[in-house]
Amino acid sequence: MISIQQMQYILVLSEEQQFQRASEKCFVTQPTLSMQLKKAENTLGSAIFDRSTSPLELTPFGELLLPIVRDILSEYGRISELTEKQKGVYRERVRIGIIPTVADYMVPDLFNKWKSVLTDVQLSIEEMKTEDVLIALDQKKIDIGILAGPVNDPKLRTSVLFREEILAFVPESKAKEVTTEDLGNHHPWLLTSGNCLRTQMIHFCSLNTERDDWNYEGGNLELLKQMVVMNGGYTLIPERSISKKTNDYKRIRSSIGEIPARQIIALSPNRSTKWGSIEQIVRSVQLNYGDKKNGEELKLLSWE
């Protein structure tokens, strides 16, 4: 059997896809990393990486091996936890990945609450795009992902947190509500590719993303609102991102009367030793953002 150290090298190399970066991350020389990989491949009797490609790619055997390596390393980490608990020095580490359009209000709202409730937990929070959250969960880099659903993956447990309406920020309009047809008369300002709100906006408003006129795409809702104020047009804003509602934010209705909304969910692995902390985080979010609408008119948009 290959060693734990060799498994760690394989995992890092699969993420970095380049020997030099992987060796730096593992704090070993490149020849050492290469030699240990070769030993592992000789032991297993199959190549793990295709060295003829740049960046490095896993071989078909490597693709099958990698999930097993991740599981073994995850279980091995529990041994360190056990020894630390025996010594009385253990602090559970919980890593959260949150999409930016939720993080901008959830982190300020709940960070201190989480600190006060999870007193013996080392909490790490990182903003990630939706696809990156799913990859990080699969690679066991985070323990919980907070994003817009739905996501159907049998390896993950889904907890519905809340729903929120999506409003149009369109100062040019004097109406109390706007339709998707009304928005067609205004220039759309979009988040960059990879943000789920961008995809939801494109689908609900039937946008053509191959426009060849003046345009800017940003990763920050506040900056997009500034572009709207300076240049006209509109962008879509989740209702909980709005600190102070004004007449510039309009409720949207489709041609059949549907109101766009999104469902925010928490994803976590089916197998986890951190369920107590994860459930406390989930419950605190549900209590803080409990649904107040009956949802009869809400059209839950897909992020895909």
C-alpha positions in Angstrom: 0.0 0.0 0.0 1.2 3.5 -0.7 2.0 5.8 2.2 -0.1 8.6 3.7 2.6 11.0 2.6 2.4 9.8 -1.0 -1.4 10.1 -0.9 -1.0 13.7 0.2 1.4 14.4 -2.7 -1.0 12.8 -5.1 -3.9 15.0 -3.8 -1.8 18.3 -4.0 -0.5 17.4 -7.5 -4.1 16.7 -8.7 -5.1 20.2 -7.5 -2.0 22.2 -8.7 -1.6 20.2 -12.0 2.1 21.2 -12.1 5.1 19.7 -10.3 6.8 22.9 -9.4 3.8 24.5 -7.7 2.9 21.2 -6.0 6.4 20.7 -4.6 6.4 24.2 -3.2 3.0 23.6 -1.5 4.3 20.3 -0.1 7.6 21.9 1.0 9.7 19.3 -0.8 11.9 19.6 -3.9 10.5 18.8 -7.3 12.8 15.7 -7.7 11.6 14.4 -4.3 7.9 14.8 -5.3 8.5 13.1 -8.7 10.4 10.2 -7.1 7.6 9.6 -4.5 4.9 9.7 -7.2 6.9 7.2 -9.2 7.2 4.9 -6.2 3.4 5.1 -5.6 2.7 4.3 -9.2 5.1 1.3 -9.1 3.4 0.0 -6.0 0.0 0.4 -7.5 1.0 -0.9 -10.9 -0.6 1.9 -12.9 0.2 5.5 -13.9 -1.7 8.1 -11.9 -0.9 11.2 -14.0 -0.4 11.6 -17.7 2.9 13.5 -17.8 2.6 14.2 -21.5 -0.1 16.8 -20.9 0.3 20.4 -19.6 -1.2 21.0 -17.2 -1.0 17.5 -15.8 -4.1 15.4 -16.1 -5.2 12.3 -14.2 -5.1 9.0 -16.1 -8.4 7.0 -16.0 -6.9 5.0 -13.1 -6.0 8.2 -11.4 -9.6 9.4 -11.7 -10.8 6.3 -9.9 -8.0 6.5 -7.3 -8.4 10.2 -6.3 -11.8 9.9 -4.4 -10.4 7.0 -2.4 -7.3 9.0 -1.5 -9.5 11.9 -0.3 -11.6 9.6 1.8 -8.5 7.9 3.4 -6.9 11.2 4.2 -10.1 12.5 5.7 -10.4 9.5 7.9 -6.7 9.7 8.8 -7.3 13.3 9.9 -9.7 12.0 12.5 -6.8 10.2 14.3 -5.2 13.6 14.9 -8.5 14.9 16.2 -8.8 12.0 18.6 -5.3 12.5 20.0 -5.9 16.2 20.4 -9.1 15.5 22.2 -7.3 13.1 24.6 -4.8 15.8 25.4 -7.6 18.4 25.8 -6.2 20.7 23.2 -8.6 20.0 20.3 -10.5 22.8 18.6 -12.9 21.7 15.8 -12.3 23.6 12.6 -15.4 24.3 10.5 -14.9 25.7 7.0 -17.7 27.5 5.2 -17.9 28.5 1.6 -20.6 31.2 0.7 -21.5 32.7 -2.7 -20.7 36.4 -2.8 -24.3 37.6 -3.2 -25.2 35.9 0.1 -22.0 36.6 1.9 -22.3 40.4 1.6 -25.2 40.4 4.1 -25.0 37.1 5.9 -21.4 37.4 7.1 -22.0 40.9 8.8 -25.4 39.7 10.1 -24.3 36.4 11.6 -20.5 36.3 12.1 -20.6 37.5 15.7 -23.6 35.2 16.4 -21.6 32.2 15.2 -18.6 33.2 17.3 -20.7 33.4 20.4 -22.5 30.1 19.8 -19.5 28.1 18.5 -17.1 29.1 21.3 -14.8 26.1 20.9 -14.8 26.1 17.1 -12.2 27.6 14.7 -14.4 29.1 12.1 -13.1 29.8 8.5 -15.3 31.6 5.9 -14.5 32.1 2.3 -16.5 33.6 -0.6 -16.7 31.3 -3.6 -18.7 31.1 -6.8 -21.3 28.3 -7.0 -19.2 25.9 -9.0 -16.2 26.5 -6.7 -18.4 25.7 -3.7 -19.5 22.4 -5.2 -15.9 21.5 -6.1 -14.6 22.4 -2.6 -17.3 20.2 -1.0 -16.3 17.3 -3.3 -12.7 17.8 -2.5 -13.4 18.1 1.3 -11.9 21.6 1.4 -15.0 23.0 3.1 -17.6 21.5 5.6 -20.6 23.5 4.6 -21.6 25.4 1.4 -24.2 28.2 1.4 -25.5 29.0 -2.1 -28.6 29.3 -4.3 -30.3 26.0 -5.0 -31.5 23.6 -6.0 -28.6 21.1 -6.1 -29.2 17.4 -6.4 -26.2 15.3 -5.3 -26.7 12.1 -3.4 -23.4 12.6 -1.6 -24.6 15.9 -0.1 -27.2 16.7 2.5 -29.4 19.7 1.6 -30.9 22.1 4.2 -33.3 24.8 2.9 -32.4 28.0 4.7 -34.7 30.7 3.3 -36.2 32.3 0.1 -35.6 35.8 -1.0 -37.3 37.9 -3.6 -35.1 39.4 -6.4 -35.8 43.1 -7.2 -34.8 45.3 -10.0 -32.6 48.3 -9.3 -33.8 50.7 -12.0 -33.9 54.4 -11.0 -35.0 55.5 -14.5 -38.4 53.9 -13.9 -41.0 55.8 -12.0 -43.4 52.8 -11.7 -43.9 50.9 -8.4 -43.5 47.6 -10.3 -41.9 46.6 -13.5 -42.4 43.7 -15.9 -39.8 41.7 -17.7 -41.0 43.5 -20.9 -40.4 46.9 -19.2 -36.9 45.8 -18.4 -36.3 45.0 -22.1 -36.2 48.8 -22.7 -33.3 49.3 -20.3 -29.6 48.2 -20.5 -28.8 45.2 -18.2 -25.7 45.3 -16.0 -24.5 41.8 -15.2 -22.3 40.1 -12.6 -19.3 38.2 -14.0 -19.6 34.7 -15.3 -19.8 32.1 -12.6 -22.1 34.1 -10.3 -25.5 32.3 -10.0 -27.4 35.6 -9.9 -26.1 36.4 -13.4 -27.5 33.1 -14.8 -30.8 33.7 -13.0 -31.0 37.2 -14.5 -30.2 36.0 -18.0 -32.9 33.3 -17.9 -35.7 35.3 -16.2 -35.2 38.4 -18.3 -34.4 36.5 -21.5 -31.2 38.4 -22.1 -28.9 38.1 -25.1 -25.4 37.9 -23.6 -23.7 38.5 -27.0 -24.6 42.2 -27.2 -21.9 44.1 -29.1 -22.7 47.6 -27.6 -21.2 49.3 -24.5 -20.9 47.0 -21.6 -19.3 46.2 -18.2 -19.5 43.1 -16.1 -18.5 43.2 -12.4 -18.2 41.0 -9.4 -19.7 43.4 -6.9 -23.3 44.4 -6.6 -22.6 47.9 -5.2 -20.3 48.6 -8.2 -23.0 47.5 -10.6 -25.5 49.8 -8.9 -23.1 52.7 -9.3 -22.9 51.9 -13.1 -26.7 51.9 -13.2 -26.8 55.3 -11.5 -24.1 56.8 -13.7 -25.1 55.3 -17.1 -28.7 54.2 -16.8 -30.1 50.7 -17.2 -30.8 48.2 -14.4 -29.4 45.3 -12.4 -31.1 42.6 -10.2 -30.5 42.7 -6.5 -31.5 40.1 -3.8 -33.8 41.7 -1.3 -31.7 41.0 1.7 -28.7 42.8 0.1 -30.6 46.0 0.3 -29.8 48.0 3.4 -32.3 50.7 2.8 -35.2 50.3 0.3 -36.0 53.2 -1.9 -38.3 53.7 -4.9 -35.3 52.8 -7.1 -35.9 49.1 -6.2 -38.8 47.7 -8.1 -40.7 44.4 -7.7 -40.6 42.5 -10.9 -43.4 40.5 -12.5 -43.3 38.2 -15.5 -45.9 38.3 -18.3 -47.8 35.6 -16.3 -47.5 37.4 -13.0 -44.6 35.4 -11.5 -42.2 37.2 -9.1 -38.6 36.1 -9.3 -37.0 34.7 -6.2 -34.2 32.3 -5.2 -33.9 29.6 -2.6 -30.8 29.7 -0.4 -29.6 26.3 0.8 -26.8 24.8 2.9 -24.9 21.7 1.6 -22.8 19.4 3.7 -21.4 15.9 3.2 -23.6 13.0 4.2 -20.7 11.7 6.3 -19.3 14.3 8.7 -17.9 14.4 12.3 -19.0 18.0 12.6 -22.8 17.7 12.5 -23.3 19.5 15.8 -21.6 22.7 14.6 -23.1 22.4 11.1 -26.6 22.1 12.5 -26.0 25.1 14.8 -25.0 27.2 11.8 -27.9 26.0 9.7 -30.4 26.7 12.5 -29.0 30.2 13.2 -29.5 31.1 9.5 -33.0 29.7 9.4 -34.0 31.6 12.5 -32.5 34.9 11.3 -34.0 34.8 7.8 -37.2 33.0 8.3 -39.6 33.2 5.4 -42.4 35.8 5.8 -44.0 35.3 2.4 -46.5 32.6 1.5 -44.6 32.1 -1.7 -47.7 31.6 -3.9 -46.5 34.0 -6.6 -42.7 33.4 -6.2 -40.9 31.9 -9.1 -37.8 30.1 -7.7 -35.1 30.6 -10.3 -32.4 27.9 -11.0 -28.8 28.9 -10.8 -27.8 26.6 -13.7 
